[in-house]
Amino acid sequence: MTLTVGDDFPVQQARVRDLLDDYAARPNWRIWTAALRAVLDRADRAAMSGDVVEILRSYQELKDCQ
C-alpha cells in the first residue's frame, strides 16, 4: 500500500515528535532538539497554510530526520 503525502505527513510529524522526545532526554543534545523543533514548526505552519509547495518541502524535511 502506498501512502499519499496527505496520509503520511501526520505520521512523519508524530515520528519526529517521538525523536524530539528521545533527543531531549539526552544531555548535551540541545542543538539537535532545537533543529527538530524548527522542522516541526515549519511542518505545522505548512499544514496550517495549506501551501502545497511548503507541505511537500516540509514533508521531505520530516522524512530526512533521523
C-alpha positions as CSV (number, residue, x, y, z in Angstrom):
1,M,0.0,0.0,0.0
2,T,1.3,3.4,-1.0
3,L,0.6,6.3,1.3
4,T,-0.2,9.7,-0.1
5,V,1.6,12.8,1.3
6,G,-1.7,13.7,3.0
7,D,-1.8,10.4,4.7
8,D,1.9,10.2,5.7
9,F,2.5,13.8,6.6
10,P,0.9,13.5,10.1
11,V,2.6,10.1,10.6
12,Q,6.0,11.8,9.9
13,Q,5.2,14.6,12.2
14,A,4.4,12.1,15.0
15,R,7.6,10.2,14.3
16,V,9.7,13.4,14.5
17,R,7.9,14.4,17.7
18,D,9.0,11.0,19.2
19,L,12.5,11.6,18.0
20,L,12.4,15.0,19.7
21,D,11.4,13.3,23.0
22,D,14.3,10.9,22.7
23,Y,16.8,13.7,21.9
24,A,15.5,15.9,24.7
25,A,16.3,13.2,27.2
26,R,19.9,13.1,26.2
27,P,22.4,15.5,27.9
28,N,24.1,18.0,25.6
29,W,21.8,17.4,22.6
30,R,20.2,20.8,22.8
31,I,21.3,21.8,19.3
32,W,19.6,18.6,17.8
33,T,16.4,19.2,19.8
34,A,16.3,22.8,18.6
35,A,16.8,21.6,15.0
36,L,13.9,19.1,15.3
37,R,11.7,21.8,16.9
38,A,12.4,24.0,13.9
39,V,11.5,21.3,11.5
40,L,8.2,20.6,13.3
41,D,7.4,24.3,13.5
42,R,7.9,24.6,9.7
43,A,5.7,21.5,9.2
44,D,3.0,22.8,11.4
45,R,3.0,26.2,9.6
46,A,2.9,24.5,6.2
47,A,0.0,22.3,7.2
48,M,-2.0,25.2,8.5
49,S,-1.3,27.4,5.5
50,G,-2.4,24.7,3.0
51,D,0.5,25.7,0.7
52,V,1.2,22.6,-1.3
53,V,4.8,23.5,-2.1
54,E,5.6,24.2,1.6
55,I,3.9,21.0,2.6
56,L,5.9,19.0,0.1
57,R,9.1,20.7,1.3
58,S,8.3,20.1,4.9
59,Y,7.3,16.5,4.2
60,Q,10.7,15.8,2.7
61,E,12.4,17.5,5.6
62,L,10.4,15.4,8.1
63,K,11.3,12.2,6.3
64,D,15.0,13.2,6.4
65,C,15.0,13.5,10.2
66,Q,16.8,10.6,12.0
